[in-house]
Amino acid sequence: MHRLLISIAAIAVLALVWSAPADAKYVSGAASGSVVAVGGDGGSANQADVFGDIVASYTSSLGSDTQFKTNIGANLSASIISVFGDTAGAIGAATLGLSPGGVANFTLAITNYANVTDNIKIKTDTAAVTGAAKDSVTIKVNGVTIYQNGNDSYAAFTLSSIPPGAETQVTITISHDTPGALGLADAVIKTLPNNGVGGDSGGYGGFNGDSYAGDGNANVTFGVNVKDVNIRLALDTSAIISAPTSYAGLAVDTVPGAKVEYTIRYDNDGNDTGVGFTIKVRIPQFTTLGTAANGDSATAFPHTGALATITITDTAGVVVGDTDPAAAMIKWTFNLGVGPTNGDNAGTVDAVSPDVDAGYVRFRVYIK
């Protein structure tokens, strides 16, 4: 009969042990140091109506003479060991676009899911920061640097004395340091309970001193995508000059009535689309846009998929015709943004061959 009672007690202990897996949220359970007692019959006799009571009953083989036994005593107990863990989550966006030299702010909420007050460290490391711009960013927690330009030797930021179940928020700042690489910089921000069994890398401590897999840490990834538009312009070095047909001299002489044609090329070497793109030209001194017989004074050969609207205005911005003597400005307005660089001829303006990130415009004037 005694063996039966011991077996029951052992089952009760095992049930409590397995109720606390590695990812348990301990704030809803017992505090560290609480004693879980098993055994005895502390309430009404033979009712098992008090926590930990163990009462056995049995009858004879004839089905009569029911008896109860409680002689195991209150001698099986264990103190709940401190357990450590936290959870972390982003409030709001976890990835933001950023201009070169810009600053992105994120809010990180951290909850102490341990059953004891704890200090929680916040850090990252070189392996946890990835992307083309990873060595061009600085990461701070509440204004304190924890990573800069590939250097993770800074001390972790510490949240001190966080009670069980309490949530606190911090600001994670990722700033782009110029001059620096463009593109993505993703950072895994790690929250580490300081006091866990075995330190930061140890497992949870649980009922009766059993250990569980995991370390109680939580991770959240914040990132920036550093984008820049870099549309370069180039004016062809040799304008096309055509003297009037009635002129007896050289065909390229810049005499009154000669036509001068210019080509302006553009190319986006940035990694972001340039929207609202326009080109404006003030026509040169001592020239005019010509007469109706001369045809259109401006044309466009836009980047892939785009169309350009050409507007002629006077110096006050009033729209006029090509042949108006007051015509002074030419404006090309493109209906589609200039796409990010396709990687060809980086650092130079593409030749007169439109593609997704490049195109050109032309205009001609006549010497007065």
N, C-alpha and C positions, 0 to 999 in steps of 0.2 A: 504494500500500500504506500509506503514511503517513496518507493521508486516512481509510482504513478504521479505523486505530487511533485517530485523533482522534475519529471518530464514536463508537466504542465508549466512549471515556472520557466524552464528553459525555452519553451515555445513562446511564452510571453516576452522574454528578453529578445529573442530573435526577431519577433515582429516589430519591436521598437527600433532595433538596429537597422533593419531594411527600410524603415519609414524615412530615413534621412539620406537619400542619394546625394551624389556630388553636386547636383544643381539645385538642391533644395533651397527655399527661401526661408531662412531660419527666423526671421523677425516675427513670424506668426507662432513660433514654438516657445519652448521653455528657455529661460535665460541660463547663461553659463553658471554652473555651480548648483543648479537645482538638483534635488535628490529624487530619483525614481526608486521607490521602495516596492518590493513585491513580497508578499507572504502575509500570513496571519488572517484574522477575521475581525476587522476593526469595527464593523457596524453591527447591525442586527445579526444575531446568531444564524449561521448557516445560509445567509442571503447573498454574500459577496457583493455588498452594496456600497463599499468604500474602495477608492482607488487602490489597486494592488492586492485586494483580498483574494485568497485562494481557498476555495471550499470544495471538497470532494464528497460525493455521495455514492452510495451503492446499496444494493439489496442482496438478499440471499438468493440462492438458486430457485427458491420457491416463490420469488417475487414479493417477498414481505420483509419486514424487519429492516426498513430503510435506516441507514446510519450516515452520519456526516463526520468528516475528519478535517481538522484545521491545525493539526499539530506540527505543520511545517515551520511555523513561527515567522516573524518578520525579519528574516536574516538574509534576504537577497535584495541588495540595493546597489545603485550606481549613481555617481554624480555626473551630470551632463558636462562634458568638456567644452571649452570655448570653441566655437566654429567661426570661420572668417570667410567673407565673400562680399562681393559688391556687384551691382549692375550699373550699366551706363548707357545712355541713349542721347541721340541728337535731338534738340528742340529746333525745329525749322530745317532749312536746307542743309544738306551735308556736302554739297559740291556747289561752288560758285564760280562764275566767270570773273576774270580779273584783268585789268589793264596793266601794262608794264609799270612797276613801281607802286602798284595798288595794294590795298590792305583789305582782307576779308575777315569778318568776325562771325564766329559760330558759338552757339550756346550748348553746353554739355551738362546734362543732368546726371547726378551720381547718387545712388541710394546704397546705404549700408545694409546689406542683407545678412549681416552676421547677427549673432545673439549677444554681442558685447560691443561696447564703444570701441571705435577703431580709428587709426590714422590711415588715410588712403593716399597713396602716391599717384601722381599723374606724370607720365613720361612717354617718350617715343625713342626710337633708335634708328641708326642709319639703314638697317635692313628693312625697317617698317615704313620708310619714306621712299616712294617710287615715282617714276615719271621723268619726262625730259627736263622738267624744271626743278627736280628734287634738290639740286645743289645751288639753287638760286632763291631759296625761300628761308625765312626766319619764322619759327613757331614759338608762340608764347602762351602761357596760362596765366590769366589775370595780370598780364603785363610782365611776367617773369619768363625769360628765355629758357626753353628746354632743348632747342635745336636750331642750328644756323648753318646754312650753306654746306651741308654734309657733315657737320660736326655735332655729335650727340653726347659730348662729354659733360654737358651741363647737368647740374643736380636736378633730380626730379622735384616737381612742385608737390607739396604735401598739404592735404586737408587734415587738420588736426581735430581729434576728439569728436568724431561723428557718432551720435548715439545710434543704437539699433533701430532700424526702420526709418531713419531720417534721410531726407533728400536734400542735397545742396546743388547749386548750379555754379559753373565757372564759365568764363569766356575764353575760348580758344581763338587765337589770332594767327592767321597765316598771311605774311606780307611778302611781296616779291621784291627782291633786291636788284636794282639795275646798276650797271648793265648786266643782264643775266639771260639765261635760256628761256625761251617761250615754251608753252605747252602745259601738260598736266604735272601736278605735284600732289600726290595722294599720301596722306600721313595716317598711319594707324596709331591712335591715341590710346595708351594702355592705362587702366586704373588698377592699382595693386593694393590689396589690403596688407598692411605692414606686419600684422602680428600673427599671421596664420602659422599652424604647425609646420615646422621646417622652414619658416621664412617665406619669402615671396614665391619660391618655387615648390613649396611643400603642399601636401594635400590638406583636406579638411580634417579636423579632429571631431569625433562623434561620440555616440553613446558607448560607454564602457571603454573609451580610449581607442576604438576602431578608427582606422584611417580610410579615407575615400579618395578616389582618383580626382585629379583636377587641382587647381591652385586657388580657386576663388576669384580669379582676375576677370576683368571684362574689357573688351576692345570696341572702339568706335572709329570708323574711318572718316576723316574729313579731307576735302580736296579742293584745289583751285585749278582752273584752266586759264593760264595766262595767254591772252590773245592780243594781237596787235595788227593793225592795218598799216602797210607801208607801200603806198602807191607812189612810184617814181614816174617822173615825166622826163622826156627827152625830146629836144627839137633837132630834127635832122640838120646836120651841119651845112649842107648845101641846099639852099633854096633853089627852086626851079625858076629861072628867069627867061622870059620870052619877050623880046623887043617887038614893037608893032611891025606888021608885015610891010608897011610903007617906009620903014626905016632902012636906010641904005648901009648902015654900019653893021657891026657884029650882032648876031641874034641874041646874045646874052648881055648886051649893053643895058644899063639901068637908066634909060632915057624916059622922059614923060610919055605915058601911054604904055610902057612895058608892064607885062604881067609878072607878078612874083608869087609863087605858090609855096606854102609852108606845110610841113608835116609834123604833127606832135604825136609822139608815141607815149603810151602809159603801160605800166606793169606793176602788179601787186606782188611784192616780195614778202608780205606778212602772212601770218597763219590764220587771219580772220577776214571775213568778207567786208569789203568797203561799200557801205550802202549810202544812198543819197549822193552818188558821185556826179560831179559836174566839172566842166572845163570852161574857163572864161578867157577871152582874148580881147585886148584893146588893140585895134588895128594900128599899124605903125604910122608915125608922123609922115606927112607928105604923100599919103596914099588915100585911095578911095576904094569902095567895093565894086565899082564898075557900073555898067548900064545893063538894062534888061537883055540886051543882045549878048552879053557876056555869060549868061547862065547863072546857076547857083554859085554863091560865093563861098559856101562852106559845105562840107560833106563829112560823113562819119563811117568808120569801119569798126563797130563796137566789138567788145569781148563776146564770147559765145552766148547766144540766146538773148542778148540785149538789143534794145532799140534806143536811138538817140533823137531827141527833139532839139531842133536848132532855132535859136531866137536871136534876132538882130535888134539892138536897142541904141538909143542915143546915150549921151553921157549921164543923163538923169535917170536912165533905166526905162524910159518910155519905148515901147515896141515900135519899130519903124521898118520900112522895107529896105531891101538890098540897095536900091537905087537912090534912096533918100540921102541927100548931102550930109544930113546930120548923123547918119549911121556911124557908130563908133565902137560898138561892142558886139562880140559874137559869144553866145553861150550854148554849150552842148549839155543837155540834161539826159542822163541815162536812166531807163526804167528798171534796170536790174543791177544789183550790186556786183562789184568786181570781185570775183571769187578769190579765195586764198591761193597762195602760190602753188603751182603744180610741180615745182622743184627744178624746172629747167632754167638755165642761165641765171642762177641765183646771184644777186648783187648787181645785175645789169638790166637795162630795159630791153625787152624783147624787140626783135626786128618787126617790120610791118607784116605780121602774120597773126591775126587775131586768134586767141584761144581763151580758155576759161578765166585766165587772170590778166589778159593783155589785149590791147586794141590800139587804134590810132584814129586821129581826125586830121582833116586838111582844110585849109582856107586859102583864098587867093585875093590879092589886092592889086590895084593898078596905080602906078606912079602918076601923080598929078602933073 
